[in-house]
Amino acid sequence: MDNTSDMMLKVTDVCKNYGKHEVLKQMSFAVPKGSIYGLVGKNGAGKTTIMRIISGLQKPTSGKVEYCFDHKGYGKIGALVELPSIYSTKSAKDNLIFQYMNLGLKIDDSIDEILKFIGLAHTGKKKAGRFSLGMRQRLGIGMAMAGNPDLLILDEPINGLDPEGIIQIRDLLIRLNREKGITIIISSHILSELSKLATNFAFVSDGAIVREVTTEEVENAGGIQSDFYSADPEVLLKVLKGKGLEARIDPQTGIVKAKGVFNLTDVVTEASKQGVNIARVSTRETDLETYFINLVGGHGNG
């Protein structure tokens, strides 16, 4: 990630204090151009704070944010942080017009194009206050699209949505990324949905980045994971490797941990031939949520 030309922005050693409370602790990460960059972390980890800093709503106490594109033009960074600022008594189109006026943009046909893109062209004069939560979220994203941004920053855009609303937002963001080439930074506590959307992840814990990974790296770290319990782990390790599994012995517990698909009968039979008794096998499939919990510990996330 040293090639700046391939980056959208770089966050370096950013700290943010509120009085004596340190919210961000030398946070550093880099967002590749064209990516959908997912921020994963528990509630209070610092995701919203860093998004507010990146979008220019707050200043860091120390550290810096480097934008690898012309970010100073109106609308070059679109943001939906916390709740969308929507006029509930106005239509979707009127809300977009007001957003254009706030940004000093020309009122033109691009407003209708945005309405069509976010699936709200049919709403006519219906007041936004009568929209469903999913429709309001799509309108908020549409308002963030004003000015044709290069970077879109979205804090929990699918929070509270029903399954249909989640799918609509997910499809919208994928289209924005692929069809319009917009780089997206997104946070979500619904990790199963984020795993279907993001191309890169930064795992946030206690105001710092624990690790940056790509979707491919998460998938490679996942797959079928099995724990083998035996009184003779050294011999069992050889048996499992002989079956083509990636295996290792946990030095603290003596449990043999293996990755890959296997036929249990074949493994038990071969182990028995080697004089090894398998007392128990525990198998699971690792997903993004399990990966995150194993990485930072704990059971809640947000």
matplotlib code that plots the C-alpha trace (Angstrom):
import matplotlib.pyplot as plt

x = [0.0, 3.0, 1.9, 0.0, -1.3, -3.4, -4.8, -7.8, -6.7, -4.3, -4.9, -1.7, -1.4, -4.7, -5.6, -8.8, -9.3, -12.4, -11.0, -9.1, -11.0, -8.9, -11.3, -8.8, -5.3, -2.8, -5.2, -3.6, -5.0, -5.1, -8.1, -7.4, -9.0, -12.1, -12.6, -15.5, -13.7, -15.4, -14.7, -15.5, -15.6, -17.7, -19.8, -17.6, -14.5, -14.1, -15.6, -18.0, -15.3, -12.8, -15.6, -16.4, -12.7, -12.3, -15.4, -14.2, -16.9, -14.2, -10.5, -8.1, -6.2, -3.1, -2.1, -3.1, -5.5, -4.0, -6.4, -4.9, -7.4, -8.8, -11.1, -11.6, -14.3, -17.9, -19.4, -16.1, -16.6, -20.1, -21.0, -23.9, -22.7, -25.3, -28.8, -29.4, -30.4, -33.7, -36.5, -39.5, -42.1, -40.4, -40.3, -37.2, -36.6, -36.9, -34.5, -31.9, -32.5, -31.8, -28.6, -27.5, -28.2, -26.2, -23.2, -23.5, -24.2, -26.1, -29.7, -29.8, -30.9, -28.4, -31.0, -33.4, -30.6, -29.8, -33.5, -33.6, -30.4, -31.5, -34.9, -37.0, -38.0, -41.5, -42.2, -43.3, -44.5, -44.7, -43.2, -40.0, -41.5, -43.8, -40.9, -39.9, -36.6, -35.0, -36.3, -35.0, -31.6, -31.5, -32.5, -29.6, -27.2, -28.7, -28.0, -24.4, -24.1, -24.7, -21.7, -20.6, -18.3, -15.1, -15.4, -18.6, -18.5, -21.4, -21.8, -24.1, -26.3, -28.2, -28.7, -32.3, -33.4, -35.6, -34.1, -35.6, -34.2, -30.7, -30.7, -31.7, -29.0, -26.4, -27.3, -27.2, -23.8, -22.4, -23.7, -22.3, -18.9, -18.9, -20.8, -19.7, -16.3, -17.0, -14.7, -16.9, -16.0, -18.7, -19.2, -21.8, -22.4, -24.2, -21.0, -22.7, -24.0, -20.7, -18.9, -21.2, -20.3, -16.8, -13.6, -11.3, -11.7, -10.1, -10.8, -11.1, -10.7, -10.4, -9.7, -7.0, -6.7, -6.0, -5.6, -6.3, -7.3, -8.9, -12.0, -9.8, -7.6, -10.7, -12.0, -8.6, -8.6, -12.0, -13.4, -13.9, -12.0, -11.9, -10.5, -9.3, -9.0, -6.6, -4.1, -1.4, -1.6, 1.8, 0.8, -2.6, -1.0, 0.9, -2.4, -4.2, -1.4, -1.3, -5.0, -4.1, -5.3, -3.5, -2.9, -1.1, -1.0, -2.2, 0.8, -1.4, -4.2, -2.7, -5.7, -4.9, -6.4, -7.0, -8.3, -10.0, -12.7, -12.2, -14.0, -14.3, -14.5, -11.3, -9.5, -10.7, -9.7, -6.3, -5.7, -6.8, -4.2, -1.6, -2.7, -4.4, -7.8, -9.8, -11.9, -13.8, -14.0, -15.5, -16.1, -17.2, -17.2, -15.5, -17.2, -16.4, -18.0, -16.0, -12.9, -13.5, -14.3, -11.1, -9.1, -10.2, -12.0, -15.4, -18.8, -20.5, -19.8, -21.0]
y = [0.0, 2.3, 3.3, 6.6, 6.6, 3.5, 5.0, 7.2, 8.4, 7.6, 8.0, 8.3, 8.3, 10.1, 10.7, 12.3, 13.4, 14.7, 16.3, 13.5, 10.8, 9.4, 8.1, 7.5, 6.2, 6.7, 5.2, 4.4, 2.8, 3.3, 3.1, 1.8, 3.5, 1.8, -0.2, -0.7, -0.3, -1.8, -0.5, -3.3, -2.7, -2.9, 0.0, 2.7, 1.5, 4.8, 4.2, 7.1, 9.5, 8.7, 9.0, 12.4, 13.4, 12.0, 13.8, 17.1, 17.4, 17.2, 17.8, 15.3, 16.2, 15.0, 13.0, 13.6, 12.5, 12.6, 12.7, 11.3, 13.1, 16.6, 16.6, 20.4, 20.8, 20.9, 17.4, 15.5, 13.8, 12.6, 11.6, 10.0, 10.0, 9.1, 10.2, 11.7, 15.4, 15.2, 17.7, 15.5, 17.9, 18.0, 15.5, 13.5, 15.8, 18.9, 17.5, 16.9, 20.4, 21.9, 19.8, 21.1, 24.7, 24.1, 22.9, 25.7, 23.2, 23.9, 22.6, 20.3, 16.9, 15.1, 15.4, 13.2, 10.8, 10.4, 9.8, 7.1, 5.6, 5.3, 4.0, 7.0, 8.5, 7.2, 9.0, 12.3, 14.8, 12.3, 13.8, 12.2, 12.0, 9.3, 7.2, 3.9, 3.8, 2.1, 4.8, 7.5, 5.8, 5.7, 9.4, 10.1, 8.3, 10.2, 13.5, 12.3, 11.7, 15.3, 16.7, 13.3, 12.5, 10.4, 9.2, 8.2, 7.8, 5.9, 5.2, 2.3, 2.8, -0.5, -0.2, -0.9, -1.9, -5.0, -7.7, -6.1, -2.7, -4.2, -5.9, -2.6, -0.6, -3.3, -3.5, 0.3, 0.6, -2.2, -0.3, 3.0, 1.3, -0.7, 1.6, 5.0, 4.1, 5.6, 4.5, 3.8, 3.7, 2.0, 0.8, -1.7, -4.0, -6.5, -8.3, -10.9, -8.2, -6.3, -9.4, -9.5, -5.9, -4.9, -5.6, -4.5, -4.4, -2.6, -4.1, -1.4, -2.0, 0.6, 3.5, 1.8, -0.4, -4.0, -5.3, -4.4, -7.3, -7.9, -10.1, -12.7, -12.8, -13.2, -16.0, -17.8, -17.4, -18.9, -22.1, -25.4, -25.3, -28.4, -29.1, -32.7, -33.9, -36.7, -38.0, -38.3, -35.0, -35.5, -38.7, -37.3, -34.2, -36.5, -38.3, -35.1, -33.7, -37.0, -36.4, -33.1, -30.9, -27.8, -28.7, -27.5, -28.3, -25.5, -25.3, -24.3, -26.8, -29.6, -29.5, -30.3, -27.5, -28.4, -26.5, -28.1, -30.6, -34.2, -37.5, -38.2, -42.0, -42.0, -39.9, -42.0, -45.2, -44.0, -42.7, -46.0, -47.8, -45.5, -46.4, -43.0, -42.6, -39.4, -38.5, -35.7, -33.5, -30.0, -28.5, -25.0, -22.7, -19.4, -16.2, -12.5, -12.3, -15.2, -13.8, -10.5, -12.0, -14.2, -11.1, -8.6, -10.8, -10.4, -11.1, -7.8, -5.8, -2.6]
z = [0.0, -0.6, -4.0, -3.5, -7.0, -6.2, -3.0, -2.5, 0.9, 3.7, 7.4, 9.4, 13.2, 13.7, 17.4, 18.7, 22.2, 23.9, 27.0, 28.7, 26.8, 23.9, 21.2, 18.4, 19.2, 16.3, 13.8, 10.4, 7.3, 3.5, 1.2, -2.3, -5.3, -6.5, -3.4, -1.0, 2.2, 5.3, 8.8, 11.2, 15.0, 18.1, 19.3, 20.6, 18.7, 16.9, 13.4, 13.4, 14.7, 12.0, 9.4, 10.6, 10.4, 6.9, 5.7, 7.2, 9.9, 12.7, 13.0, 14.5, 17.7, 15.9, 12.9, 9.3, 6.5, 3.0, 0.1, -3.1, -5.3, -5.7, -2.7, -2.3, -5.0, -4.0, -3.8, -4.4, -1.0, -0.3, 3.2, 5.1, 8.7, 11.4, 10.3, 6.8, 6.8, 5.1, 5.0, 5.9, 4.5, 1.0, -1.8, -2.8, -5.7, -3.6, -1.0, -3.8, -5.2, -1.7, -1.5, -4.8, -3.7, -0.5, -2.5, -5.0, -7.8, -11.0, -10.9, -13.9, -15.2, -13.0, -10.2, -12.1, -12.9, -9.2, -8.4, -11.1, -9.9, -6.2, -7.2, -6.1, -9.5, -9.0, -5.6, -7.2, -4.7, -1.8, 1.3, 2.5, 6.0, 4.6, 3.2, 4.6, 6.5, 3.4, 1.1, 3.4, 3.5, -0.3, -0.4, 2.0, -0.3, -3.3, -1.5, -0.8, -4.6, -5.4, -7.3, -8.6, -5.7, -6.0, -2.5, -0.6, 3.2, 4.7, 8.5, 9.2, 6.0, 6.6, 10.3, 11.2, 7.7, 7.0, 4.7, 1.6, 2.5, 3.1, -0.3, -2.0, -0.3, -1.0, -4.7, -4.9, -3.4, -5.6, -8.7, -7.5, -7.1, -10.3, -12.7, -11.5, -10.1, -6.7, -3.9, -0.8, 2.9, 4.8, 8.4, 9.6, 12.5, 10.3, 9.3, 7.2, 4.9, 4.9, 3.8, 0.7, -0.2, 0.8, -1.1, 1.8, 5.6, 8.5, 11.9, 14.5, 18.2, 21.0, 18.7, 16.6, 13.5, 14.5, 10.9, 7.3, 5.0, 1.7, 1.2, -0.4, 2.8, 5.0, 2.8, 2.9, 6.7, 6.8, 5.3, 7.2, 10.5, 12.8, 16.2, 16.9, 20.5, 21.0, 23.6, 20.9, 18.9, 17.3, 15.5, 14.7, 13.1, 10.7, 9.8, 9.1, 6.9, 5.1, 4.2, 2.6, 5.5, 6.8, 10.5, 13.5, 17.3, 19.6, 22.0, 25.0, 24.7, 22.7, 20.3, 16.7, 14.5, 10.9, 7.9, 4.9, 3.9, 5.0, 5.3, 9.0, 8.6, 6.6, 9.1, 12.1, 10.2, 9.4, 12.9, 14.3, 12.1, 13.6, 17.1, 17.7, 19.2, 18.3, 21.4, 19.7, 16.6, 16.5, 13.0, 12.1, 9.0, 9.6, 8.3, 8.7, 12.1, 13.5, 11.9, 13.7, 17.0, 16.9, 15.9, 18.6, 21.1, 22.6, 21.3, 20.4, 17.3, 15.7]

ax = plt.figure().add_subplot(projection="3d")
ax.plot(x, y, z, "-o")
ax.set_aspect("equal")
plt.show()
